[in-house]
Amino acid sequence: MAELADRHQLYQEAVQNPEFELDFIDETFEELVGRKAASMREDFCGTALSSVDWVRRRDANTAIAVDIDPEVLAWGNDNNVSMLAPDQRERLTLIRADVLDVETEKVDVVQAYNFSYWFFQERATMLNYFRRVREALIEDGLLFLDVFGGSECYQTQKEKRKLDGFKYIWEQAEFNAITNELKCHIHFHFPDKSKLKKAFSYTWRVWGARELREILQEAGFSEAIVYRQKFDAKTDEALDEYIATDDAEDYACWLGYIVARP
Ligand SMILES: C[S@@+](CC[C@H](N)C(=O)[O-])C[C@H]1O[C@@H](n2cnc3c(N)ncnc32)[C@H](O)[C@@H]1O
């Protein structure tokens, strides 16, 4: 089963939830800007799943999807973009480029999801990235980033989730307590006991929400709002609801978004 599996398909099923993420973008954009967003750039787009869903959402929507890896872009083109109707396809542009030097027309929304901007290890690189994103946004555009925190980011651990026909394993394999470098892997296990080990591997720096806001401010963003995942007051269970807050309890693992305005 592992030999026959397609790692990009499994990743999309296990990790991505474009409908939820785009609902959050739509609702937050309307609330903060007072109109609907139409143009979006998806940085670190991988298979461009979110951009594909974006151009499907509304006829006025356009998307530019940027990734450095030609293999994942080709997969996205063959498996996701090819499912679009011709008029939807015309509103989506795939670009193979480094997000640190890509030049694109100005957009309403830049999204960088699934912590990919944490590939950037140096503060100067993060500052450069945020400056360039700011340049890529129209005056009342918004940058959407995700963020996670809590004591569990700073330790090795494994987390397993059962999905339809396979198991998803998130492994934090090494954490460097001096540099905040976290080495992670995604593995997939199958009912016939076969395994797709290290289907994806990342080395991230664990950044804090406060320091990211400071760098965003230095890059010229006027405001950066943190939306933190809510927890059930009785059970402590994480909920699919995010609220703007500067005041958060120290849950061992929490997810959030940072929304920044130029
Ligand atoms: C974890 S995937 C993210 C996929 C998708 N955005 C998501 O939400 O799941 C990270 C992607 O970032 C791309 N990437 C890494 N560094 C990059 C860079 N400097 N510029 C553009 N893409 C980059 C990789 O090729 C990979 O496809």
PDBQT file of the ligand as one rigid body, heavy atoms in Angstrom, charges set to zero:
ROOT
HETATM    1  C1  LIG A 301       4.582  22.355   3.878  1.00  0.00    +0.000 C 
HETATM    2  S1  LIG A 301       4.439  22.735   2.160  1.00  0.00    +0.000 S 
HETATM    3  C2  LIG A 301       3.090  23.851   2.298  1.00  0.00    +0.000 C 
HETATM    4  C3  LIG A 301       1.956  23.516   1.395  1.00  0.00    +0.000 C 
HETATM    5  C4  LIG A 301       0.689  24.347   1.605  1.00  0.00    +0.000 C 
HETATM    6  N1  LIG A 301       0.933  25.774   1.602  1.00  0.00    +0.000 N 
HETATM    7  C5  LIG A 301      -0.053  23.986   2.854  1.00  0.00    +0.000 C 
HETATM    8  O1  LIG A 301      -0.712  24.858   3.443  1.00  0.00    +0.000 OA
HETATM    9  O2  LIG A 301      -0.062  22.843   3.284  1.00  0.00    +0.000 OA
HETATM   10  C6  LIG A 301       5.824  23.792   1.961  1.00  0.00    +0.000 C 
HETATM   11  C7  LIG A 301       6.122  24.224   0.520  1.00  0.00    +0.000 C 
HETATM   12  O3  LIG A 301       6.996  25.354   0.551  1.00  0.00    +0.000 OA
HETATM   13  C8  LIG A 301       7.847  25.298  -0.585  1.00  0.00    +0.000 C 
HETATM   14  N2  LIG A 301       8.988  26.215  -0.344  1.00  0.00    +0.000 N 
HETATM   15  C9  LIG A 301       9.982  26.101   0.576  1.00  0.00    +0.000 A 
HETATM   16  N3  LIG A 301      10.802  27.172   0.532  1.00  0.00    +0.000 NA
HETATM   17  C10 LIG A 301      10.312  28.001  -0.433  1.00  0.00    +0.000 A 
HETATM   18  C11 LIG A 301      10.693  29.277  -0.930  1.00  0.00    +0.000 A 
HETATM   19  N4  LIG A 301      11.757  29.920  -0.427  1.00  0.00    +0.000 N 
HETATM   20  N5  LIG A 301       9.956  29.830  -1.916  1.00  0.00    +0.000 NA
HETATM   21  C12 LIG A 301       8.872  29.191  -2.416  1.00  0.00    +0.000 A 
HETATM   22  N6  LIG A 301       8.440  27.980  -1.965  1.00  0.00    +0.000 NA
HETATM   23  C13 LIG A 301       9.142  27.403  -0.991  1.00  0.00    +0.000 A 
HETATM   24  C14 LIG A 301       8.191  23.820  -0.700  1.00  0.00    +0.000 C 
HETATM   25  O4  LIG A 301       8.608  23.488  -2.004  1.00  0.00    +0.000 OA
HETATM   26  C15 LIG A 301       6.853  23.168  -0.288  1.00  0.00    +0.000 C 
HETATM   27  O5  LIG A 301       6.076  22.826  -1.425  1.00  0.00    +0.000 OA
ENDROOT
TORSDOF 0
